[in-house]
Amino acid sequence: MSFILKIPSKTRLILGLSLTVLGILSLFILDNYDTGFLGGFLSGILLGTGIGLVITCKQKSN
């Protein structure tokens, strides 16, 4: 996880928010269309990464 902390905090926040929005949009697409396993997998990856980046935006690297 130390490579995530090497990204500047402002960049982590912006990237995290944009990935979270993309994840939520992909959940709506997943709900309306049959995308199968890959659609759900990519949606989970986007949401998990986005939320993780937003949570760690205030932490400083060592």
Phi and psi restraints in degrees (range 20) as a CNS / XPLOR table:
assign (resid 1 and name C) (resid 2 and name N)
       (resid 2 and name CA) (resid 2 and name C) 1.0 -66.7 20.0 2
assign (resid 2 and name N) (resid 2 and name CA)
       (resid 2 and name C) (resid 3 and name N) 1.0 -26.0 20.0 2
assign (resid 2 and name C) (resid 3 and name N)
       (resid 3 and name CA) (resid 3 and name C) 1.0 -69.7 20.0 2
assign (resid 3 and name N) (resid 3 and name CA)
       (resid 3 and name C) (resid 4 and name N) 1.0 -26.4 20.0 2
assign (resid 3 and name C) (resid 4 and name N)
       (resid 4 and name CA) (resid 4 and name C) 1.0 -70.2 20.0 2
assign (resid 4 and name N) (resid 4 and name CA)
       (resid 4 and name C) (resid 5 and name N) 1.0 -37.5 20.0 2
assign (resid 4 and name C) (resid 5 and name N)
       (resid 5 and name CA) (resid 5 and name C) 1.0 -73.5 20.0 2
assign (resid 5 and name N) (resid 5 and name CA)
       (resid 5 and name C) (resid 6 and name N) 1.0 -14.6 20.0 2
assign (resid 5 and name C) (resid 6 and name N)
       (resid 6 and name CA) (resid 6 and name C) 1.0 -77.4 20.0 2
assign (resid 6 and name N) (resid 6 and name CA)
       (resid 6 and name C) (resid 7 and name N) 1.0 -15.4 20.0 2
assign (resid 6 and name C) (resid 7 and name N)
       (resid 7 and name CA) (resid 7 and name C) 1.0 -75.0 20.0 2
assign (resid 7 and name N) (resid 7 and name CA)
       (resid 7 and name C) (resid 8 and name N) 1.0 135.8 20.0 2
assign (resid 7 and name C) (resid 8 and name N)
       (resid 8 and name CA) (resid 8 and name C) 1.0 -57.2 20.0 2
assign (resid 8 and name N) (resid 8 and name CA)
       (resid 8 and name C) (resid 9 and name N) 1.0 147.2 20.0 2
assign (resid 8 and name C) (resid 9 and name N)
       (resid 9 and name CA) (resid 9 and name C) 1.0 -64.9 20.0 2
assign (resid 9 and name N) (resid 9 and name CA)
       (resid 9 and name C) (resid 10 and name N) 1.0 -35.4 20.0 2
assign (resid 9 and name C) (resid 10 and name N)
       (resid 10 and name CA) (resid 10 and name C) 1.0 -66.9 20.0 2
assign (resid 10 and name N) (resid 10 and name CA)
       (resid 10 and name C) (resid 11 and name N) 1.0 -38.7 20.0 2
assign (resid 10 and name C) (resid 11 and name N)
       (resid 11 and name CA) (resid 11 and name C) 1.0 -67.3 20.0 2
assign (resid 11 and name N) (resid 11 and name CA)
       (resid 11 and name C) (resid 12 and name N) 1.0 -39.2 20.0 2
assign (resid 11 and name C) (resid 12 and name N)
       (resid 12 and name CA) (resid 12 and name C) 1.0 -61.7 20.0 2
assign (resid 12 and name N) (resid 12 and name CA)
       (resid 12 and name C) (resid 13 and name N) 1.0 -40.8 20.0 2
assign (resid 12 and name C) (resid 13 and name N)
       (resid 13 and name CA) (resid 13 and name C) 1.0 -66.1 20.0 2
assign (resid 13 and name N) (resid 13 and name CA)
       (resid 13 and name C) (resid 14 and name N) 1.0 -46.9 20.0 2
assign (resid 13 and name C) (resid 14 and name N)
       (resid 14 and name CA) (resid 14 and name C) 1.0 -65.0 20.0 2
assign (resid 14 and name N) (resid 14 and name CA)
       (resid 14 and name C) (resid 15 and name N) 1.0 -45.8 20.0 2
assign (resid 14 and name C) (resid 15 and name N)
       (resid 15 and name CA) (resid 15 and name C) 1.0 -64.9 20.0 2
assign (resid 15 and name N) (resid 15 and name CA)
       (resid 15 and name C) (resid 16 and name N) 1.0 -40.2 20.0 2
assign (resid 15 and name C) (resid 16 and name N)
       (resid 16 and name CA) (resid 16 and name C) 1.0 -64.8 20.0 2
assign (resid 16 and name N) (resid 16 and name CA)
       (resid 16 and name C) (resid 17 and name N) 1.0 -42.7 20.0 2
assign (resid 16 and name C) (resid 17 and name N)
       (resid 17 and name CA) (resid 17 and name C) 1.0 -66.0 20.0 2
assign (resid 17 and name N) (resid 17 and name CA)
       (resid 17 and name C) (resid 18 and name N) 1.0 -40.9 20.0 2
assign (resid 17 and name C) (resid 18 and name N)
       (resid 18 and name CA) (resid 18 and name C) 1.0 -68.4 20.0 2
assign (resid 18 and name N) (resid 18 and name CA)
       (resid 18 and name C) (resid 19 and name N) 1.0 -38.5 20.0 2
assign (resid 18 and name C) (resid 19 and name N)
       (resid 19 and name CA) (resid 19 and name C) 1.0 -68.2 20.0 2
assign (resid 19 and name N) (resid 19 and name CA)
       (resid 19 and name C) (resid 20 and name N) 1.0 -34.9 20.0 2
assign (resid 19 and name C) (resid 20 and name N)
       (resid 20 and name CA) (resid 20 and name C) 1.0 -66.6 20.0 2
assign (resid 20 and name N) (resid 20 and name CA)
       (resid 20 and name C) (resid 21 and name N) 1.0 -41.4 20.0 2
assign (resid 20 and name C) (resid 21 and name N)
       (resid 21 and name CA) (resid 21 and name C) 1.0 -64.3 20.0 2
assign (resid 21 and name N) (resid 21 and name CA)
       (resid 21 and name C) (resid 22 and name N) 1.0 -42.1 20.0 2
assign (resid 21 and name C) (resid 22 and name N)
       (resid 22 and name CA) (resid 22 and name C) 1.0 -63.3 20.0 2
assign (resid 22 and name N) (resid 22 and name CA)
       (resid 22 and name C) (resid 23 and name N) 1.0 -37.2 20.0 2
assign (resid 22 and name C) (resid 23 and name N)
       (resid 23 and name CA) (resid 23 and name C) 1.0 -65.2 20.0 2
assign (resid 23 and name N) (resid 23 and name CA)
       (resid 23 and name C) (resid 24 and name N) 1.0 -41.3 20.0 2
assign (resid 23 and name C) (resid 24 and name N)
       (resid 24 and name CA) (resid 24 and name C) 1.0 -67.1 20.0 2
assign (resid 24 and name N) (resid 24 and name CA)
       (resid 24 and name C) (resid 25 and name N) 1.0 -40.8 20.0 2
assign (resid 24 and name C) (resid 25 and name N)
       (resid 25 and name CA) (resid 25 and name C) 1.0 -63.3 20.0 2
assign (resid 25 and name N) (resid 25 and name CA)
       (resid 25 and name C) (resid 26 and name N) 1.0 -38.6 20.0 2
assign (resid 25 and name C) (resid 26 and name N)
       (resid 26 and name CA) (resid 26 and name C) 1.0 -69.1 20.0 2
assign (resid 26 and name N) (resid 26 and name CA)
       (resid 26 and name C) (resid 27 and name N) 1.0 -28.5 20.0 2
assign (resid 26 and name C) (resid 27 and name N)
       (resid 27 and name CA) (resid 27 and name C) 1.0 -66.5 20.0 2
assign (resid 27 and name N) (resid 27 and name CA)
       (resid 27 and name C) (resid 28 and name N) 1.0 -37.8 20.0 2
assign (resid 27 and name C) (resid 28 and name N)
       (resid 28 and name CA) (resid 28 and name C) 1.0 -65.3 20.0 2
assign (resid 28 and name N) (resid 28 and name CA)
       (resid 28 and name C) (resid 29 and name N) 1.0 -40.9 20.0 2
assign (resid 28 and name C) (resid 29 and name N)
       (resid 29 and name CA) (resid 29 and name C) 1.0 -64.6 20.0 2
assign (resid 29 and name N) (resid 29 and name CA)
       (resid 29 and name C) (resid 30 and name N) 1.0 -40.5 20.0 2
assign (resid 29 and name C) (resid 30 and name N)
       (resid 30 and name CA) (resid 30 and name C) 1.0 -63.4 20.0 2
assign (resid 30 and name N) (resid 30 and name CA)
       (resid 30 and name C) (resid 31 and name N) 1.0 -35.4 20.0 2
assign (resid 30 and name C) (resid 31 and name N)
       (resid 31 and name CA) (resid 31 and name C) 1.0 -71.7 20.0 2
assign (resid 31 and name N) (resid 31 and name CA)
       (resid 31 and name C) (resid 32 and name N) 1.0 -35.3 20.0 2
assign (resid 31 and name C) (resid 32 and name N)
       (resid 32 and name CA) (resid 32 and name C) 1.0 -89.9 20.0 2
assign (resid 32 and name N) (resid 32 and name CA)
       (resid 32 and name C) (resid 33 and name N) 1.0 -25.9 20.0 2
assign (resid 32 and name C) (resid 33 and name N)
       (resid 33 and name CA) (resid 33 and name C) 1.0 -124.9 20.0 2
assign (resid 33 and name N) (resid 33 and name CA)
       (resid 33 and name C) (resid 34 and name N) 1.0 156.1 20.0 2
assign (resid 33 and name C) (resid 34 and name N)
       (resid 34 and name CA) (resid 34 and name C) 1.0 -87.7 20.0 2
assign (resid 34 and name N) (resid 34 and name CA)
       (resid 34 and name C) (resid 35 and name N) 1.0 96.9 20.0 2
assign (resid 34 and name C) (resid 35 and name N)
       (resid 35 and name CA) (resid 35 and name C) 1.0 -100.2 20.0 2
assign (resid 35 and name N) (resid 35 and name CA)
       (resid 35 and name C) (resid 36 and name N) 1.0 -11.0 20.0 2
assign (resid 35 and name C) (resid 36 and name N)
       (resid 36 and name CA) (resid 36 and name C) 1.0 78.0 20.0 2
assign (resid 36 and name N) (resid 36 and name CA)
       (resid 36 and name C) (resid 37 and name N) 1.0 -161.1 20.0 2
assign (resid 36 and name C) (resid 37 and name N)
       (resid 37 and name CA) (resid 37 and name C) 1.0 -66.1 20.0 2
assign (resid 37 and name N) (resid 37 and name CA)
       (resid 37 and name C) (resid 38 and name N) 1.0 -41.7 20.0 2
assign (resid 37 and name C) (resid 38 and name N)
       (resid 38 and name CA) (resid 38 and name C) 1.0 -63.2 20.0 2
assign (resid 38 and name N) (resid 38 and name CA)
       (resid 38 and name C) (resid 39 and name N) 1.0 -39.0 20.0 2
assign (resid 38 and name C) (resid 39 and name N)
       (resid 39 and name CA) (resid 39 and name C) 1.0 -63.3 20.0 2
assign (resid 39 and name N) (resid 39 and name CA)
       (resid 39 and name C) (resid 40 and name N) 1.0 -43.4 20.0 2
assign (resid 39 and name C) (resid 40 and name N)
       (resid 40 and name CA) (resid 40 and name C) 1.0 -67.6 20.0 2
assign (resid 40 and name N) (resid 40 and name CA)
       (resid 40 and name C) (resid 41 and name N) 1.0 -37.7 20.0 2
assign (resid 40 and name C) (resid 41 and name N)
       (resid 41 and name CA) (resid 41 and name C) 1.0 -64.4 20.0 2
assign (resid 41 and name N) (resid 41 and name CA)
       (resid 41 and name C) (resid 42 and name N) 1.0 -47.5 20.0 2
assign (resid 41 and name C) (resid 42 and name N)
       (resid 42 and name CA) (resid 42 and name C) 1.0 -65.4 20.0 2
assign (resid 42 and name N) (resid 42 and name CA)
       (resid 42 and name C) (resid 43 and name N) 1.0 -36.8 20.0 2
assign (resid 42 and name C) (resid 43 and name N)
       (resid 43 and name CA) (resid 43 and name C) 1.0 -64.5 20.0 2
assign (resid 43 and name N) (resid 43 and name CA)
       (resid 43 and name C) (resid 44 and name N) 1.0 -41.6 20.0 2
assign (resid 43 and name C) (resid 44 and name N)
       (resid 44 and name CA) (resid 44 and name C) 1.0 -66.1 20.0 2
assign (resid 44 and name N) (resid 44 and name CA)
       (resid 44 and name C) (resid 45 and name N) 1.0 -40.6 20.0 2
assign (resid 44 and name C) (resid 45 and name N)
       (resid 45 and name CA) (resid 45 and name C) 1.0 -62.5 20.0 2
assign (resid 45 and name N) (resid 45 and name CA)
       (resid 45 and name C) (resid 46 and name N) 1.0 -44.4 20.0 2
assign (resid 45 and name C) (resid 46 and name N)
       (resid 46 and name CA) (resid 46 and name C) 1.0 -62.3 20.0 2
assign (resid 46 and name N) (resid 46 and name CA)
       (resid 46 and name C) (resid 47 and name N) 1.0 -46.5 20.0 2
assign (resid 46 and name C) (resid 47 and name N)
       (resid 47 and name CA) (resid 47 and name C) 1.0 -66.1 20.0 2
assign (resid 47 and name N) (resid 47 and name CA)
       (resid 47 and name C) (resid 48 and name N) 1.0 -44.2 20.0 2
assign (resid 47 and name C) (resid 48 and name N)
       (resid 48 and name CA) (resid 48 and name C) 1.0 -63.3 20.0 2
assign (resid 48 and name N) (resid 48 and name CA)
       (resid 48 and name C) (resid 49 and name N) 1.0 -44.1 20.0 2
assign (resid 48 and name C) (resid 49 and name N)
       (resid 49 and name CA) (resid 49 and name C) 1.0 -67.3 20.0 2
assign (resid 49 and name N) (resid 49 and name CA)
       (resid 49 and name C) (resid 50 and name N) 1.0 -43.0 20.0 2
assign (resid 49 and name C) (resid 50 and name N)
       (resid 50 and name CA) (resid 50 and name C) 1.0 -62.7 20.0 2
assign (resid 50 and name N) (resid 50 and name CA)
       (resid 50 and name C) (resid 51 and name N) 1.0 -45.5 20.0 2
assign (resid 50 and name C) (resid 51 and name N)
       (resid 51 and name CA) (resid 51 and name C) 1.0 -67.5 20.0 2
assign (resid 51 and name N) (resid 51 and name CA)
       (resid 51 and name C) (resid 52 and name N) 1.0 -38.9 20.0 2
assign (resid 51 and name C) (resid 52 and name N)
       (resid 52 and name CA) (resid 52 and name C) 1.0 -62.1 20.0 2
assign (resid 52 and name N) (resid 52 and name CA)
       (resid 52 and name C) (resid 53 and name N) 1.0 -39.9 20.0 2
assign (resid 52 and name C) (resid 53 and name N)
       (resid 53 and name CA) (resid 53 and name C) 1.0 -69.1 20.0 2
assign (resid 53 and name N) (resid 53 and name CA)
       (resid 53 and name C) (resid 54 and name N) 1.0 -36.5 20.0 2
assign (resid 53 and name C) (resid 54 and name N)
       (resid 54 and name CA) (resid 54 and name C) 1.0 -67.9 20.0 2
assign (resid 54 and name N) (resid 54 and name CA)
       (resid 54 and name C) (resid 55 and name N) 1.0 -40.1 20.0 2
assign (resid 54 and name C) (resid 55 and name N)
       (resid 55 and name CA) (resid 55 and name C) 1.0 -65.7 20.0 2
assign (resid 55 and name N) (resid 55 and name CA)
       (resid 55 and name C) (resid 56 and name N) 1.0 -38.0 20.0 2
assign (resid 55 and name C) (resid 56 and name N)
       (resid 56 and name CA) (resid 56 and name C) 1.0 -91.2 20.0 2
assign (resid 56 and name N) (resid 56 and name CA)
       (resid 56 and name C) (resid 57 and name N) 1.0 11.7 20.0 2
assign (resid 56 and name C) (resid 57 and name N)
       (resid 57 and name CA) (resid 57 and name C) 1.0 -69.4 20.0 2
assign (resid 57 and name N) (resid 57 and name CA)
       (resid 57 and name C) (resid 58 and name N) 1.0 -22.6 20.0 2
assign (resid 57 and name C) (resid 58 and name N)
       (resid 58 and name CA) (resid 58 and name C) 1.0 -92.9 20.0 2
assign (resid 58 and name N) (resid 58 and name CA)
       (resid 58 and name C) (resid 59 and name N) 1.0 -10.9 20.0 2
assign (resid 58 and name C) (resid 59 and name N)
       (resid 59 and name CA) (resid 59 and name C) 1.0 -80.8 20.0 2
assign (resid 59 and name N) (resid 59 and name CA)
       (resid 59 and name C) (resid 60 and name N) 1.0 147.0 20.0 2
assign (resid 59 and name C) (resid 60 and name N)
       (resid 60 and name CA) (resid 60 and name C) 1.0 -102.9 20.0 2
assign (resid 60 and name N) (resid 60 and name CA)
       (resid 60 and name C) (resid 61 and name N) 1.0 148.8 20.0 2
assign (resid 60 and name C) (resid 61 and name N)
       (resid 61 and name CA) (resid 61 and name C) 1.0 -80.4 20.0 2
assign (resid 61 and name N) (resid 61 and name CA)
       (resid 61 and name C) (resid 62 and name N) 1.0 153.8 20.0 2
